[in-house]
Amino acid sequence: MKNKAIIPILTGLGVLILAYGARQFWLLYNATFKVVKTRIKTITAGKISLTLLTEINSKSDVSAQIQGQHYEVFFNDKLVSRIDGTEKIHINSNGKTLIPIDIDFNPSAIIQTGIANITNLILDRTKVNIQIKGYLSLKVGIVEMKNYPVDIKYTLQELIDISKEPPVVI
């Protein structure tokens, strides 16, 4: 008789644990991304190199680890660079984590996007869009999400303004 009473209790406890876990994964999946700092490393005729410090804000009680990153960088909707990162980065639970995204590309790729882009670069930086699209591979315990989407878009002027802001301390 006592054994029959424990089965509904264990079933209810299992359902609560699954619901809590599903909610935490949902919160992790819906974490927000934003660029908090831009570091320009090199600007030459043959190479532009910069780092975007991207902040991921997770409201989940679960921490995770980034196992890999794959991004494509677009300059006014034209592909200029691909990034594949293998560095493992810990994502804090209920907090913010900085993820550096190193971007290197040849300025000739911008020229190939058209003369209007060059004019905008000189005259109106608010018309130059830089977009990073791709995915992260995340691991939480034994569970792995291989295609966690990332889509970040800023104007060139916004990135320049961000680069002028004081350093971010997390």
C-alpha positions as CSV (number, residue, x, y, z in Angstrom):
1,M,0.0,0.0,0.0
2,K,2.8,2.4,0.8
3,N,4.6,1.7,-2.5
4,K,1.5,2.7,-4.5
5,A,1.4,6.1,-2.8
6,I,5.0,6.9,-3.7
7,I,4.5,6.4,-7.4
8,P,2.3,9.5,-7.9
9,I,4.6,11.6,-5.7
10,L,7.7,10.6,-7.8
11,T,5.7,11.2,-11.0
12,G,4.7,14.6,-9.9
13,L,8.3,15.4,-8.8
14,G,9.6,14.2,-12.2
15,V,7.1,16.5,-14.0
16,L,8.2,19.5,-11.9
17,I,11.8,18.8,-12.6
18,L,11.2,18.5,-16.3
19,A,9.1,21.7,-16.3
20,Y,11.8,23.6,-14.4
21,G,14.5,22.3,-16.8
22,A,12.5,23.2,-19.9
23,R,12.0,26.7,-18.6
24,Q,15.7,27.2,-17.9
25,F,16.6,26.0,-21.4
26,W,14.0,28.4,-22.8
27,L,15.5,31.3,-20.8
28,L,19.0,30.3,-22.0
29,Y,17.8,30.0,-25.6
30,N,16.2,33.5,-25.4
31,A,19.3,35.2,-23.9
32,T,20.0,38.7,-25.5
33,F,23.0,39.7,-27.4
34,K,24.4,43.3,-27.9
35,V,27.8,44.8,-28.8
36,V,29.1,46.7,-25.8
37,K,32.6,47.6,-27.2
38,T,34.4,47.8,-30.5
39,R,38.2,47.5,-30.7
40,I,39.8,48.4,-34.0
41,K,43.1,46.5,-34.2
42,T,44.2,47.2,-37.8
43,I,43.1,49.3,-40.8
44,T,45.4,49.0,-43.8
45,A,44.9,48.8,-47.5
46,G,45.0,45.0,-47.4
47,K,43.3,44.2,-44.0
48,I,40.7,45.5,-41.6
49,S,40.8,43.8,-38.2
50,L,38.5,44.5,-35.3
51,T,37.0,42.9,-32.3
52,L,33.4,43.2,-31.2
53,L,32.9,42.5,-27.5
54,T,29.4,41.1,-27.5
55,E,27.5,40.7,-24.3
56,I,25.2,37.8,-23.8
57,N,22.7,38.3,-21.0
58,S,21.2,35.1,-19.7
59,K,18.4,35.0,-17.2
60,S,18.6,31.2,-16.9
61,D,19.7,29.4,-13.7
62,V,21.7,27.1,-15.9
63,S,25.2,28.0,-17.0
64,A,26.5,26.8,-20.4
65,Q,29.7,26.5,-22.4
66,I,30.2,27.7,-26.0
67,Q,31.9,24.9,-27.8
68,G,32.2,26.6,-31.2
69,Q,31.2,29.7,-33.2
70,H,30.4,30.1,-36.9
71,Y,29.5,33.5,-38.3
72,E,29.2,35.3,-41.6
73,V,29.9,39.0,-41.7
74,F,27.8,41.2,-44.1
75,F,28.6,44.7,-45.2
76,N,25.4,46.2,-46.5
77,D,24.0,42.7,-47.2
78,K,27.2,41.6,-49.0
79,L,29.2,38.7,-47.5
80,V,32.8,40.0,-46.6
81,S,34.0,37.4,-44.1
82,R,33.4,34.1,-42.4
83,I,34.5,33.4,-38.8
84,D,34.9,30.0,-37.2
85,G,35.9,30.0,-33.6
86,T,36.8,27.0,-31.4
87,E,37.5,28.8,-28.2
88,K,35.5,27.5,-25.3
89,I,33.7,30.3,-23.4
90,H,31.7,29.8,-20.2
91,I,28.3,31.5,-20.2
92,N,27.3,32.6,-16.7
93,S,23.9,31.7,-15.2
94,N,21.7,34.7,-14.3
95,G,24.3,37.1,-15.6
96,K,26.3,38.7,-18.4
97,T,29.2,37.2,-20.3
98,L,31.5,38.9,-22.8
99,I,32.1,37.1,-26.0
100,P,34.8,38.5,-28.3
101,I,34.1,38.2,-32.0
102,D,37.3,38.8,-34.1
103,I,36.5,40.1,-37.5
104,D,39.2,40.2,-40.3
105,F,38.5,41.1,-43.9
106,N,40.1,42.6,-46.9
107,P,38.8,46.1,-47.8
108,S,38.6,45.0,-51.4
109,A,35.5,43.0,-50.4
110,I,33.8,46.3,-49.5
111,I,34.8,47.8,-52.9
112,Q,33.2,44.8,-54.6
113,T,29.9,45.6,-52.8
114,G,29.6,48.7,-54.9
115,I,30.6,52.4,-55.1
116,A,27.5,53.5,-53.2
117,N,28.9,51.7,-50.1
118,I,32.2,53.6,-50.4
119,T,30.3,56.9,-50.7
120,N,28.2,56.1,-47.7
121,L,31.3,55.2,-45.7
122,I,32.7,58.6,-46.4
123,L,29.5,60.7,-46.3
124,D,26.9,58.9,-44.1
125,R,28.0,56.1,-41.8
126,T,24.4,55.5,-40.7
127,K,23.6,54.0,-44.1
128,V,26.4,51.4,-43.8
129,N,25.1,48.2,-42.1
130,I,27.3,45.6,-40.6
131,Q,25.5,42.3,-39.7
132,I,26.8,39.1,-38.1
133,K,24.7,36.1,-38.7
134,G,25.5,32.6,-37.7
135,Y,25.3,30.2,-34.8
136,L,26.9,29.0,-31.6
137,S,27.3,25.4,-30.3
138,L,26.4,25.4,-26.7
139,K,26.8,22.6,-24.1
140,V,24.8,22.4,-20.9
141,G,25.9,19.3,-18.9
142,I,25.4,16.4,-21.4
143,V,22.9,18.3,-23.6
144,E,24.3,20.1,-26.6
145,M,22.6,22.7,-28.9
146,K,24.5,22.8,-32.2
147,N,22.6,25.6,-33.9
148,Y,22.0,28.4,-31.4
149,P,21.2,31.4,-33.7
150,V,23.1,34.7,-33.6
151,D,21.9,37.7,-35.6
152,I,23.5,41.0,-34.7
153,K,23.1,44.1,-36.8
154,Y,24.5,47.7,-36.3
155,T,25.2,50.6,-38.5
156,L,28.8,51.7,-38.9
157,Q,28.0,54.9,-36.9
158,E,26.6,52.9,-34.0
159,L,29.8,50.8,-33.8
160,I,32.0,53.9,-33.9
161,D,29.9,55.4,-31.1
162,I,30.2,52.2,-29.1
163,S,34.0,52.3,-29.5
164,K,34.1,55.7,-27.9
165,E,32.2,54.6,-24.8
166,P,34.1,53.9,-21.6
167,P,35.4,50.3,-21.1
168,V,32.8,47.7,-20.0
169,V,33.5,46.0,-16.6
170,I,31.5,42.8,-15.9
